[in-house]
């Protein structure tokens, strides 16, 4: 590992076999690991090493989700085992003695079942909100939720960190129930427009089959339906870093490109190059956001809400007479919709609820 001291780029760390093995071993940054000790003694190399590890963890090939058939088979087999065990038990008085412990055993088995397929059961019991089917899945040691838009129009999703996603029809987003402390990772099949809550300590990754997009906080579009069609990343505000996705067994550094506002990159199935280019055609949502004036000077909060509704294509429920006297001075940029609403709610002492593309804004208003 001494040669790590000569590394000057993220790619050198990412391509180093010993570094890759350390990151993938589950012992990354463990205080007793010799690599951690070395990194502690070389603080100038820490930023590059951490960025490289960040990329390796976020761009490793996607784990296949546990299929419903697999879960059904496991659950059915477990219940058969429980019934067989019950039939073999000697009848005794209920609620006492061994019968009580047999009941406890069945409860424990049920807990195991929930561990294997519980998230799937919960997903089956939840109604589909406004055409978006929500079915949790499992991935390694954390539960993931799969959200698919089966409607004819884009649907608004709110992520655990307050980021918002406009999921296009026939598109699917997989996300963890809760993001990890060091990174936020989602997986997309299809098309979505993202507004990411800023958090430099917790970079945000959008993974597709062919591209990985890394941001700290900005608004952008990702389109990647399947491997046979081009994949596109289009930036509205801020800056993003786009990588080619890692393939099984890949050891070479990934191709990457930095995109600024109003730039895009398109990866063709038969062309590995990543070349930035001006945005050719903006999405409808990005165009509406750019056209809409989102700077307000002593404006009625009702006017601000109307502007947000027009920009985002929302249906807003609020008492106009109650909020007519509330006035605000603010300027919005690329904050997620939820953050914009939170700012208005804090100024006016109100609260809001988001349900699909309908927002309810409630509060006492202003005298």
N, C-alpha and C positions, 0 to 999 in steps of 0.2 A: 504493500500500500504506500510505500515511501514515494513512489513515482506520482502519486496523487498531488504532491506538492508542486509539480510542474504544470498541472492542468490549468488552463486559462479560459476554458469554455464549458458550458453545460454539456455539450455533445461529448466531450472527452470523458466526463464522468459516466454519462449514460451508456457509452460504448464499452466501458471497462467491465470485464467479466466478473472480477471479484467484487466490484461495487454493486453490480446488478444482483449477484447472489446474496449479498448482504441485505439489500432492500427487500428482496423477495423471501428472505428466510423468516421474517417475522421478528427478527432481532434488531431491526434498524433502530439506532439511537438508544439501544439498551445500555444502561450505564456501565455494565461490566464487560461489554463486548470490546475487543481490542480496537476495532474500527472506530467505535465511539470515542475511545480514549485518544486515538490519533487525531480525530477531528476536533476534539476539545483542545488539543495542543496546537492546532493550526487554525485559528479563528478566521484568517483571511480566506480560507477555502470553504468555510461553512456555507456562505450564501449559494455558491455554485452547486455544492453537494446537495443542499436541501432542495434547490430547484430541480436538479436532475432526478432526485428521489421522487419529488412531486410528480414529475412527468411520467416516470416509470410506473408509479402506482396507478396513475389515472389513465394511462394509455395501454395497459396490459390488455390482451384480448378478452372480450366480454365472456363472462361465464354464462353458459346456457341456463335459462330459468328452469326451475323444476316444473315439469308439465303437470297438468291437471290429472292425466291418467296415472302418472307416477304417484301423485299424492293419494288418489283414490285407492290404488293398489296397496300402498303402505297402510292407509287407514283401515281398509277392509281386512287386511291380514292381522292387524293389531286387534281389531274387534273379534275376529275368529279365535285368536289366542285367549282373549278375555273370556269368551263364552265357554271354550274348552276347559279353562281353569275353573269356572263356576260349576260346570257339570261334575267335575271331579271332587268338589268340596263336600265334606260331611255336613249335613244340615245340623245346625245348632240354634239356640235361642237367638232371635234377632236383637241387634243393638248391643249384644254382649259377647264376650269370648272371641273365638276365632272368626265368627261370622262378621263381627265388627271389623276385624283386621282385613278380611277379604274385601269388605266394602272400601276400606282405605286403600287397598291395593288397586281396586278398580278406579278410584279417584286418581291415584298416581298414574295409572295407565292413561286415563283421559288427559292428564296434564301432558304426558308424552305425546299424545295425539295432537294436542294443540300446538306443541312445539314443532311437530312435523307439518301439520296442515292447518293450524288454527287460523293463520292469516288468510288462507284461502276460504275457510268457512265464513269468516267475518266478511270477506269481499262478496260472497254469494248472498249474504243477508242484507247488504247495503243496497238501497235503490240507486239506479243510475241517475245522477243529477243532470237533467236537461240534455240527455243523449250522450253524456260522457260515461263510458263504462269504466269502473274502477275495480281492478282485481289485483290484490296484493300477490307478490311473488317472493321467493326467498333467494338470497344470494350470499354465499359464504356464511358469515356469522351475523348478518343483519337483515331485517325484513325490508323488502322493496315493494313499492306500489307501482302497478302498471295502470296508466290512464290512457284510454283510447277514445278519440273523438269520432263518434259515429253520426254526428249531425252534418248538415250541409254548410254550416258556417263555422268560423273559428270560435273556439271556446276558451274562456279565461281560466287559468289555473294559478293558484297561489302556493308558493313553495314555503317550507318551514322557516326560511330566513327572511321572508317578506318579498323575495323576488317574484316577478309575475311572468307567466308564459301564455302566449296566445297560440293554442294548438290548432293547426289546420285540420280540415276534414281528412279522415282516413289516415291519421297520424297517431303515433303512440309515444308516450314519454314514460320512462322508468325512472323512479327516484327513490332514495331511501326514506324511511319513515322519519329519520332524523339525520342531518348531516354530521360528519365527523368533525372534530375540533380543528383539523388542519386543512381540509379541503371540502369542497362541495362538488359532487359529481352526479350528473344525470345522463341518461342514455336516450337517444332520440332515433326513431324510425319515422321518416316523413318530413314535415315542415313545421317550424315554430318560430315565433318572434319572441325574443327574450328581453326583459328589462331586469338587470341584475343589481341587487342591493350591494353597495360598495362595502368591501371588507378586505383590505390588503393582507390581513393575516390569514385569510381563508379563501384562496383562489377558487374560482368556479370553472368547472370543466363540462363541456357538452360533448359526449362521445357518440359517434356514429360508426357505421361499418368502415368508412374510408377516411374520415377526418376527426380530429379532436380539436376543439376550440377552447382556449384558456383565456379567461378574463378576470379582472378584479372588480369591475363594476361598470357596466355600459349597456347599450341597447343594440341588438343585432339580430339578424335572421340566419337560421341554418336550414338548409334543404338537402335531405339525403334519404331518398326513399328505399333504394336497393342498390346492389353492387353493379347492376347493368346500366344505371342511369347516372348522369353527372351529379356531383355533390357540390353545393355552393354555400359559402358563408358571405354574408353581406352586412357591413357595419353602418349603423346609422349615426351613433355618437361614440366617442371614446376610442379605444385602441384594443385590439384583440390579437392573440398569437394563435395561428392555425398550424397544426401538425398533421402529417399523414399518420393514420392510425397504425399502431404496431400490429404485426402479423405473427402468428405462432412461429417460434423459433428465430425470430428476427434479432440480430445482434448489432446491426449497423445503426448509427444515429438516424433519427427521423428527419424527413424533409420538413421545413417549417417556413413560414412567412408571417410578417407582421402587417396587419391591416389597420389603417386609420379611418376616420369618419369618411363616409361616401366612397369607400373602396370595397371591392369584393374579390373573391378568388373562387375559381371553379376547377374542380378536379375531374377530368374525364377518365372513364374506365380504362382506356388504352393509352393515356398520357400521364405519366407520373409527375410532371412539373407543376409547381405551385407558383403562379405569377400573379401579383396584385394588379388589378385593373379598376378603372372608374366604374361605379355602379351604373348599370345599363337601365334597369327598370326597378324602381323602388316598390316595395310592397304597399298595399293600400293603407295599412296602418301607419307605416313610416311616413307616407306622404301626408296623411291627415295630421299626424303629430307635428310635422314640419310646417304645415300651413297654419296650424292653430296657434294664435298668440297666447303664450302661457306666462306672461309677465303682467302683474296686476299692481296698481297703485291706488290704495284706498278704494278698492272695488267691492261691491256687494258680494258676499259669499255665494249668493244665488247665481251671479254671473260667472263666478269661477267654476261652480259645479256644472253649469250649463256648458262651459268650454270643455271641461273634462269629458262630459257625456258625449259631446260632438266629436272630440278627438278620438276617443276610444270606442265609440259606437255602443255606449252603455245606456241602460234604462235606469234612471235615478228616481228613487222614491224619497221625498222629503217634504216638509211643510214649508212652502214658500213664504207664507205670511209670517211664520215664526222666525225665519232666518233672514228676512229682507233687510233688517236693520244691522245685521252683522257685516262688518267691512274688514277687508284684509289687504295687506301689502306684502306680496311675495312673488317669487320668480321660480318656476319649475324648469328643470332641464331633463336629464335622463334618469331621474329617480323612478323606481317602480311605481305603478299606479297606487299600490297600497301605501307607499310612503307619502305620496301627494295627499291622499285622503287622510292619513294620520296627521299631517301638518295642519290641514283644515280643521280636523276634529280637535286638535290641541288648542288652536286659536279660539275656536268657538265654544269649547267645552262640550262638544257633541261626541257621538260614537257612530261607527259605521259597521255595516255587515255586507259582505260580498257573497252573492249566491249566483254562480254562473256569470252572466253579463248584467245582472241586476244588482244595484247597490242601494242599500237603505241607509240614509243619513238621518240620525235621530239626536234630539237634544232639546234643551230648554229654549234655545234661540237667544236673541238679544232684545232688551227692552227698547 
